[in-house]
Amino acid sequence: CRAMCQIAVAVLFACSTIVANAVAAEYPTKPIKVYYGYKAGGSCHTSLQPLAQALEKILGKPVVLVEKAGAGASLAGGAVAKAKPDGYTLGVIKSTTITTAPYELKLPYSPAEDLVHLYAYAGPSSGFAVKADAPWKTWQEFIAYAKANPGKVAWTATGSTGTEFLLMEYIGKQEGIKWNGVPSAGGSEAMKLVLGGQVAGYAASGSHIAQIKSGAARELLNFGEQSPFPGVPTLKDVGYGDLVIKSEPYVFVAPKGLPDDIKAKLVAALIEASKSPDYLGVVKKMDMRPVNISGQELEQLLSGSSKIVQKLLESAGKLKAE
């Protein structure tokens, strides 16, 4: 009897493996839904559109983009986390949703543990932007003004959980400045606040690039290793070299439990889609940084970013130092 039971278990296992392999081979058989965590019109949506179109051609099924903005893209991540892990519900969030949001928000899921991190495709250039006719021509002039006018200077950033928001809080503390950070729902909304004069500037992550190129805004400081605009200093240039944002890419995620075969098929398709001329054209136009990594390399990038985030949070008193 025992031997027969063992045989039965082996047969069931073999059958389930055959079924699983067959499902992965046929995938996809219906449209794929992709939640994106930011408002339409921002750098996430703008870069995602041509990538999704290329992905459709490769997979042979519609890729439907669904806006689910808010809470630093953690709402989009949550929608993915609770979905069935069959490859038909994906999401695009920023790496900061994985490295920062869990410290700042009480989430019903873990972006690090409850999501499969499939593929990081590109990261926007980040920096501090002001109106083109703003009275401050340099970052030093802006800092001096903020120091001389405590409590009167307001700036914005997308959400309160991103690195840009934390950076501005950190710099304010280090410089002895009392200023006000105003979270916005997305990059396009943030730029409206700047251009409308409601805030002095925007600690931006890509959405400021088009406005600068159109002549409506200027960058006073770049948060990365080099500004796409000549003469603009970086964090290293103004004394914060240990906080330089090397890359904060947008990341395709899936629910935990996604079968390895489907994961491999999606990653391969995303790698191919990221070679699309239309997508590459948008990336170049927006001065985004191509990343194109997955697997262990992606996890290492997230780990490095998390260390910077922890330093910023510790300084703000939001995280106890170990």
C-alpha positions as a LaTeX table, in Angstrom:
\begin{tabular}{lrrr}
\hline
Residue & $x$ (\AA) & $y$ (\AA) & $z$ (\AA) \\
\hline
Cys1 & 0.00 & 0.00 & 0.00 \\
Arg2 & 2.83 & 2.33 & 0.93 \\
Ala3 & 4.55 & 1.67 & $-2.39$ \\
Met4 & 1.33 & 2.33 & $-4.30$ \\
Cys5 & 0.87 & 5.63 & $-2.46$ \\
Gln6 & 4.41 & 6.68 & $-3.36$ \\
Ile7 & 3.76 & 5.82 & $-6.99$ \\
Ala8 & 0.50 & 7.80 & $-6.93$ \\
Val9 & 2.27 & 10.85 & $-5.46$ \\
Ala10 & 5.01 & 10.59 & $-8.09$ \\
Val11 & 2.42 & 10.39 & $-10.87$ \\
Leu12 & 0.53 & 13.41 & $-9.53$ \\
Phe13 & 3.76 & 15.40 & $-9.27$ \\
Ala14 & 4.72 & 14.49 & $-12.82$ \\
Cys15 & 1.29 & 15.42 & $-14.10$ \\
Ser16 & 1.31 & 18.77 & $-12.30$ \\
Thr17 & 4.76 & 19.51 & $-13.73$ \\
Ile18 & 3.60 & 18.68 & $-17.24$ \\
Val19 & 0.53 & 20.92 & $-16.81$ \\
Ala20 & 2.64 & 23.77 & $-15.43$ \\
Asn21 & 5.12 & 23.51 & $-18.30$ \\
Ala22 & 2.26 & 23.46 & $-20.80$ \\
Val23 & 0.72 & 26.58 & $-19.25$ \\
Ala24 & 4.05 & 28.42 & $-19.37$ \\
Ala25 & 4.60 & 27.36 & $-22.99$ \\
Glu26 & 1.19 & 28.70 & $-24.02$ \\
Tyr27 & 1.51 & 31.93 & $-21.99$ \\
Pro28 & 0.09 & 34.41 & $-22.70$ \\
Thr29 & $-3.36$ & 33.44 & $-23.91$ \\
Lys30 & $-5.15$ & 36.68 & $-22.96$ \\
Pro31 & $-4.43$ & 40.38 & $-22.35$ \\
Ile32 & $-1.91$ & 41.37 & $-19.70$ \\
Lys33 & $-2.81$ & 44.15 & $-17.28$ \\
Val34 & $-0.01$ & 46.47 & $-16.11$ \\
Tyr35 & $-0.65$ & 48.86 & $-13.22$ \\
Tyr36 & 1.63 & 51.89 & $-13.19$ \\
Gly37 & 2.05 & 53.88 & $-10.03$ \\
Tyr38 & 2.15 & 57.48 & $-11.27$ \\
Lys39 & $-0.07$ & 59.97 & $-13.03$ \\
Ala40 & $-0.33$ & 59.85 & $-16.81$ \\
Gly41 & 1.95 & 62.36 & $-18.50$ \\
Gly42 & 4.88 & 61.84 & $-16.15$ \\
Ser43 & 8.17 & 60.12 & $-16.93$ \\
Cys44 & 6.84 & 56.70 & $-15.88$ \\
His45 & 3.81 & 56.71 & $-18.17$ \\
Thr46 & 5.63 & 58.40 & $-21.05$ \\
Ser47 & 8.45 & 55.85 & $-21.10$ \\
Leu48 & 6.16 & 52.90 & $-20.39$ \\
Gln49 & 3.85 & 53.46 & $-23.36$ \\
Pro50 & 6.32 & 52.58 & $-26.16$ \\
Leu51 & 7.76 & 49.75 & $-24.06$ \\
Ala52 & 4.29 & 48.25 & $-23.61$ \\
Gln53 & 3.59 & 48.56 & $-27.33$ \\
Ala54 & 6.80 & 46.68 & $-28.11$ \\
Leu55 & 5.91 & 44.06 & $-25.50$ \\
Glu56 & 2.54 & 43.52 & $-27.19$ \\
Lys57 & 4.21 & 42.68 & $-30.49$ \\
Ile58 & 6.62 & 40.24 & $-28.84$ \\
Leu59 & 4.05 & 38.41 & $-26.71$ \\
Gly60 & 1.24 & 38.59 & $-29.25$ \\
Lys61 & $-1.39$ & 39.78 & $-26.78$ \\
Pro62 & $-2.63$ & 43.22 & $-25.68$ \\
Val63 & $-0.77$ & 44.91 & $-22.83$ \\
Val64 & $-3.27$ & 47.14 & $-21.04$ \\
Leu65 & $-1.87$ & 50.01 & $-18.97$ \\
Val66 & $-3.90$ & 50.96 & $-15.89$ \\
Glu67 & $-3.13$ & 54.09 & $-13.88$ \\
Lys68 & $-3.06$ & 53.55 & $-10.12$ \\
Ala69 & $-1.21$ & 56.54 & $-8.77$ \\
Gly70 & $-0.59$ & 57.49 & $-5.18$ \\
Ala71 & 1.50 & 56.79 & $-2.09$ \\
Gly72 & 4.77 & 56.64 & $-4.00$ \\
Ala73 & 3.45 & 53.92 & $-6.34$ \\
Ser74 & 2.75 & 51.64 & $-3.35$ \\
Leu75 & $-0.94$ & 51.50 & $-4.34$ \\
Ala76 & 0.03 & 50.02 & $-7.70$ \\
Gly77 & 2.37 & 47.62 & $-5.97$ \\
Gly78 & $-0.41$ & 46.56 & $-3.62$ \\
Ala79 & $-2.77$ & 45.85 & $-6.50$ \\
Val80 & $-0.14$ & 43.55 & $-7.98$ \\
Ala81 & 0.71 & 41.88 & $-4.67$ \\
Lys82 & $-2.86$ & 40.70 & $-4.13$ \\
Ala83 & $-3.36$ & 39.49 & $-7.71$ \\
Lys84 & $-3.14$ & 35.90 & $-8.90$ \\
Pro85 & 0.49 & 35.02 & $-9.77$ \\
Asp86 & $-0.25$ & 33.86 & $-13.29$ \\
Gly87 & 1.56 & 36.53 & $-15.30$ \\
Tyr88 & $-1.58$ & 38.42 & $-16.31$ \\
Thr89 & $-1.27$ & 41.14 & $-13.67$ \\
Leu90 & 1.99 & 43.09 & $-13.57$ \\
Gly91 & 3.02 & 46.47 & $-12.28$ \\
Val92 & 5.54 & 49.21 & $-12.86$ \\
Ile93 & 6.80 & 50.99 & $-9.77$ \\
Lys94 & 9.95 & 52.93 & $-9.02$ \\
Ser95 & 12.77 & 51.30 & $-7.11$ \\
Thr96 & 12.04 & 53.69 & $-4.23$ \\
Thr97 & 8.69 & 51.97 & $-3.71$ \\
Ile98 & 10.73 & 48.92 & $-2.76$ \\
Thr99 & 13.52 & 50.65 & $-0.83$ \\
Thr100 & 11.76 & 53.62 & 0.83 \\
Ala101 & 7.98 & 53.30 & 1.01 \\
Pro102 & 7.97 & 50.45 & 3.59 \\
Tyr103 & 9.74 & 52.74 & 6.08 \\
Glu104 & 7.44 & 55.70 & 5.46 \\
Leu105 & 4.05 & 54.03 & 5.08 \\
Lys106 & 2.10 & 51.33 & 6.86 \\
Leu107 & 1.61 & 48.95 & 3.96 \\
Pro108 & $-0.49$ & 45.78 & 3.99 \\
Tyr109 & 2.24 & 44.06 & 1.97 \\
Ser110 & 6.01 & 44.08 & 1.56 \\
Pro111 & 7.29 & 45.45 & $-1.77$ \\
Ala112 & 10.51 & 43.54 & $-1.13$ \\
Glu113 & 9.01 & 40.19 & $-0.15$ \\
Asp114 & 5.54 & 40.03 & $-1.75$ \\
Leu115 & 6.54 & 41.15 & $-5.23$ \\
Val116 & 8.75 & 39.48 & $-7.82$ \\
His117 & 11.15 & 42.09 & $-9.20$ \\
Leu118 & 11.24 & 41.22 & $-12.88$ \\
Tyr119 & 13.14 & 43.89 & $-14.78$ \\
Ala120 & 14.43 & 47.43 & $-14.30$ \\
Tyr121 & 14.38 & 49.27 & $-17.59$ \\
Ala122 & 15.31 & 52.93 & $-17.11$ \\
Gly123 & 15.65 & 55.62 & $-14.49$ \\
Pro124 & 14.83 & 59.30 & $-14.87$ \\
Ser125 & 17.38 & 62.03 & $-14.26$ \\
Ser126 & 16.61 & 63.68 & $-10.94$ \\
Gly127 & 17.32 & 67.20 & $-9.76$ \\
Phe128 & 15.89 & 70.41 & $-8.34$ \\
Ala129 & 14.05 & 72.61 & $-10.85$ \\
Val130 & 12.65 & 76.14 & $-10.63$ \\
Lys131 & 10.77 & 78.43 & $-13.03$ \\
Ala132 & 12.89 & 79.86 & $-15.80$ \\
Asp133 & 12.35 & 83.39 & $-14.46$ \\
Ala134 & 12.97 & 82.49 & $-10.81$ \\
Pro135 & 15.18 & 85.03 & $-9.01$ \\
Trp136 & 17.72 & 82.36 & $-8.01$ \\
Lys137 & 20.24 & 81.67 & $-10.74$ \\
Thr138 & 22.26 & 79.14 & $-8.75$ \\
Trp139 & 21.68 & 76.52 & $-6.05$ \\
Gln140 & 23.78 & 78.60 & $-3.64$ \\
Glu141 & 21.52 & 81.62 & $-4.18$ \\
Phe142 & 18.45 & 79.48 & $-3.52$ \\
Ile143 & 19.94 & 78.09 & $-0.29$ \\
Ala144 & 20.91 & 81.58 & 0.86 \\
Tyr145 & 17.37 & 82.85 & 0.21 \\
Ala146 & 15.81 & 79.94 & 2.08 \\
Lys147 & 18.07 & 80.55 & 5.08 \\
Ala148 & 17.17 & 84.24 & 5.11 \\
Asn149 & 13.43 & 83.49 & 4.90 \\
Pro150 & 12.72 & 80.66 & 7.39 \\
Gly151 & 9.35 & 78.98 & 6.90 \\
Lys152 & 8.54 & 80.97 & 3.76 \\
Val153 & 10.01 & 78.67 & 1.12 \\
Ala154 & 7.99 & 75.69 & $-0.10$ \\
Trp155 & 9.07 & 73.00 & $-2.54$ \\
Thr156 & 7.40 & 69.92 & $-3.93$ \\
Ala157 & 8.32 & 66.31 & $-4.76$ \\
Thr158 & 6.33 & 63.33 & $-5.96$ \\
Gly159 & 4.94 & 61.83 & $-2.76$ \\
Ser160 & 6.72 & 61.91 & 0.58 \\
Thr161 & 8.38 & 58.51 & 0.30 \\
Gly162 & 10.76 & 59.09 & $-2.60$ \\
Thr163 & 14.47 & 59.74 & $-2.26$ \\
Glu164 & 14.08 & 63.26 & $-3.68$ \\
Phe165 & 11.72 & 64.27 & $-0.87$ \\
Leu166 & 14.02 & 62.74 & 1.74 \\
Leu167 & 17.05 & 64.44 & 0.18 \\
Met168 & 15.47 & 67.87 & 0.48 \\
Glu169 & 14.53 & 67.19 & 4.09 \\
Tyr170 & 18.10 & 66.05 & 4.77 \\
Ile171 & 19.69 & 69.07 & 3.08 \\
Gly172 & 17.36 & 71.42 & 4.97 \\
Lys173 & 18.43 & 69.86 & 8.26 \\
Gln174 & 22.13 & 69.95 & 7.40 \\
Glu175 & 21.96 & 73.57 & 6.22 \\
Gly176 & 19.81 & 74.71 & 9.15 \\
Ile177 & 16.94 & 75.69 & 6.88 \\
Lys178 & 13.28 & 75.71 & 7.87 \\
Trp179 & 11.33 & 75.07 & 4.68 \\
Asn180 & 8.18 & 73.19 & 3.70 \\
Gly181 & 7.95 & 70.07 & 1.55 \\
Val182 & 4.64 & 69.68 & $-0.28$ \\
Pro183 & 4.01 & 66.15 & $-1.63$ \\
Ser184 & 2.36 & 65.97 & $-5.06$ \\
Ala185 & 0.53 & 63.07 & $-6.70$ \\
Gly186 & 2.75 & 63.04 & $-9.77$ \\
Gly187 & 5.38 & 64.83 & $-11.81$ \\
Ser188 & 2.98 & 66.74 & $-14.05$ \\
Glu189 & 1.11 & 68.05 & $-11.01$ \\
Ala190 & 4.39 & 69.04 & $-9.36$ \\
Met191 & 5.49 & 71.05 & $-12.38$ \\
Lys192 & 2.14 & 72.83 & $-12.42$ \\
Leu193 & 2.77 & 73.93 & $-8.83$ \\
Val194 & 6.19 & 75.28 & $-9.81$ \\
Leu195 & 5.12 & 77.03 & $-13.00$ \\
Gly196 & 2.05 & 78.43 & $-11.24$ \\
Gly197 & 4.17 & 79.91 & $-8.49$ \\
Gln198 & 2.60 & 77.94 & $-5.63$ \\
Val199 & 6.00 & 76.49 & $-4.69$ \\
Ala200 & 9.56 & 77.65 & $-5.28$ \\
Gly201 & 10.84 & 74.47 & $-6.85$ \\
Tyr202 & 10.47 & 70.79 & $-7.56$ \\
Ala203 & 12.75 & 68.00 & $-6.34$ \\
Ala204 & 12.10 & 66.16 & $-9.55$ \\
Ser205 & 12.57 & 62.70 & $-10.97$ \\
Gly206 & 12.40 & 63.12 & $-14.73$ \\
Ser207 & 9.21 & 65.10 & $-15.18$ \\
His208 & 11.13 & 68.40 & $-15.17$ \\
Ile209 & 13.23 & 67.57 & $-18.23$ \\
Ala210 & 10.63 & 68.49 & $-20.86$ \\
Gln211 & 9.85 & 71.79 & $-19.13$ \\
Ile212 & 13.53 & 72.69 & $-19.01$ \\
Lys213 & 13.99 & 71.86 & $-22.69$ \\
Ser214 & 10.96 & 74.00 & $-23.55$ \\
Gly215 & 12.48 & 76.94 & $-21.69$ \\
Ala216 & 9.83 & 77.04 & $-18.95$ \\
Ala217 & 12.11 & 75.83 & $-16.14$ \\
Arg218 & 15.76 & 75.58 & $-15.07$ \\
Glu219 & 17.69 & 73.01 & $-13.05$ \\
Leu220 & 19.65 & 74.38 & $-10.12$ \\
Leu221 & 21.03 & 71.09 & $-8.80$ \\
Asn222 & 21.27 & 67.56 & $-10.17$ \\
Phe223 & 20.92 & 64.63 & $-7.78$ \\
Gly224 & 22.81 & 62.18 & $-10.00$ \\
Glu225 & 26.39 & 61.81 & $-11.15$ \\
Gln226 & 26.03 & 64.36 & $-13.97$ \\
Ser227 & 23.35 & 66.78 & $-15.11$ \\
Pro228 & 22.11 & 66.59 & $-18.70$ \\
Phe229 & 22.29 & 70.40 & $-18.65$ \\
Pro230 & 25.71 & 72.12 & $-18.86$ \\
Gly231 & 26.93 & 74.01 & $-15.82$ \\
Val232 & 24.50 & 72.51 & $-13.32$ \\
Pro233 & 26.23 & 71.24 & $-10.16$ \\
Thr234 & 25.63 & 67.80 & $-8.65$ \\
Leu235 & 25.17 & 66.72 & $-5.04$ \\
Lys236 & 28.88 & 65.90 & $-4.98$ \\
Asp237 & 29.72 & 69.45 & $-6.06$ \\
Val238 & 27.77 & 70.96 & $-3.15$ \\
Gly239 & 29.10 & 68.64 & $-0.47$ \\
Tyr240 & 26.73 & 65.66 & $-0.48$ \\
Gly241 & 28.67 & 63.18 & $-2.58$ \\
Asp242 & 27.72 & 60.20 & $-0.44$ \\
Leu243 & 24.07 & 60.72 & $-1.37$ \\
Val244 & 24.39 & 60.81 & $-5.16$ \\
Ile245 & 21.49 & 58.97 & $-6.81$ \\
Lys246 & 23.22 & 56.64 & $-9.26$ \\
Ser247 & 20.01 & 55.11 & $-10.53$ \\
Glu248 & 16.39 & 54.83 & $-9.45$ \\
Pro249 & 14.83 & 52.90 & $-12.30$ \\
Tyr250 & 11.26 & 51.91 & $-12.99$ \\
Val251 & 10.80 & 48.24 & $-12.19$ \\
Phe252 & 8.38 & 45.70 & $-13.63$ \\
Val253 & 6.96 & 43.60 & $-10.79$ \\
Ala254 & 4.66 & 40.58 & $-10.50$ \\
Pro255 & 2.89 & 38.84 & $-7.61$ \\
Lys256 & 4.89 & 36.54 & $-5.39$ \\
Gly257 & 4.59 & 32.95 & $-6.56$ \\
Leu258 & 4.93 & 33.68 & $-10.27$ \\
Pro259 & 6.09 & 30.43 & $-11.96$ \\
Asp260 & 9.75 & 30.51 & $-12.96$ \\
Asp261 & 8.97 & 29.63 & $-16.58$ \\
Ile262 & 6.57 & 32.54 & $-16.97$ \\
Lys263 & 9.01 & 34.84 & $-15.18$ \\
Ala264 & 11.77 & 33.85 & $-17.60$ \\
Lys265 & 9.49 & 34.41 & $-20.58$ \\
Leu266 & 8.50 & 37.87 & $-19.34$ \\
Val267 & 12.05 & 38.94 & $-18.59$ \\
Ala268 & 13.21 & 37.79 & $-22.04$ \\
Ala269 & 10.33 & 39.69 & $-23.66$ \\
Leu270 & 11.11 & 42.83 & $-21.66$ \\
Ile271 & 14.77 & 42.66 & $-22.64$ \\
Glu272 & 13.73 & 42.45 & $-26.29$ \\
Ala273 & 11.12 & 45.21 & $-25.91$ \\
Ser274 & 13.72 & 47.56 & $-24.44$ \\
Lys275 & 15.53 & 47.44 & $-27.80$ \\
Ser276 & 12.54 & 49.07 & $-29.52$ \\
Pro277 & 13.54 & 52.20 & $-31.48$ \\
Asp278 & 10.40 & 54.03 & $-30.31$ \\
Tyr279 & 11.17 & 53.27 & $-26.68$ \\
Leu280 & 14.84 & 54.18 & $-27.03$ \\
Gly281 & 13.82 & 57.44 & $-28.68$ \\
Val282 & 11.66 & 58.40 & $-25.70$ \\
Val283 & 14.42 & 57.46 & $-23.26$ \\
Lys284 & 16.87 & 59.68 & $-25.13$ \\
Lys285 & 14.41 & 62.55 & $-25.42$ \\
Met286 & 13.73 & 62.47 & $-21.68$ \\
Asp287 & 17.42 & 62.07 & $-20.77$ \\
Met288 & 16.64 & 58.90 & $-18.86$ \\
Arg289 & 19.33 & 56.42 & $-17.85$ \\
Pro290 & 18.90 & 52.98 & $-19.47$ \\
Val291 & 19.36 & 50.27 & $-16.84$ \\
Asn292 & 18.17 & 46.98 & $-18.35$ \\
Ile293 & 18.90 & 44.60 & $-15.47$ \\
Ser294 & 17.16 & 41.70 & $-13.77$ \\
Gly295 & 17.86 & 38.93 & $-11.29$ \\
Gln296 & 20.75 & 39.28 & $-8.85$ \\
Glu297 & 22.05 & 42.45 & $-10.50$ \\
Leu298 & 18.71 & 44.14 & $-9.88$ \\
Glu299 & 18.61 & 42.98 & $-6.26$ \\
Gln300 & 22.11 & 44.41 & $-5.71$ \\
Leu301 & 21.02 & 47.78 & $-7.09$ \\
Leu302 & 18.02 & 47.81 & $-4.75$ \\
Ser303 & 20.25 & 46.92 & $-1.81$ \\
Gly304 & 22.64 & 49.80 & $-2.55$ \\
Ser305 & 19.79 & 52.29 & $-2.86$ \\
Ser306 & 18.33 & 51.05 & 0.41 \\
Lys307 & 21.53 & 51.99 & 2.26 \\
Ile308 & 21.25 & 55.62 & 1.13 \\
Val309 & 17.58 & 55.68 & 2.07 \\
Gln310 & 18.34 & 54.36 & 5.54 \\
Lys311 & 20.88 & 57.13 & 6.10 \\
Leu312 & 18.36 & 59.78 & 5.07 \\
Leu313 & 15.65 & 58.27 & 7.27 \\
Glu314 & 17.98 & 58.01 & 10.26 \\
Ser315 & 18.87 & 61.69 & 9.87 \\
Ala316 & 15.19 & 62.61 & 9.75 \\
Gly317 & 14.53 & 60.60 & 12.91 \\
Lys318 & 12.25 & 58.23 & 11.02 \\
Leu319 & 14.51 & 55.21 & 11.45 \\
Lys320 & 16.68 & 54.25 & 14.37 \\
Ala321 & 20.31 & 53.60 & 13.55 \\
Glu322 & 21.36 & 50.01 & 14.17 \\
\hline
\end{tabular}
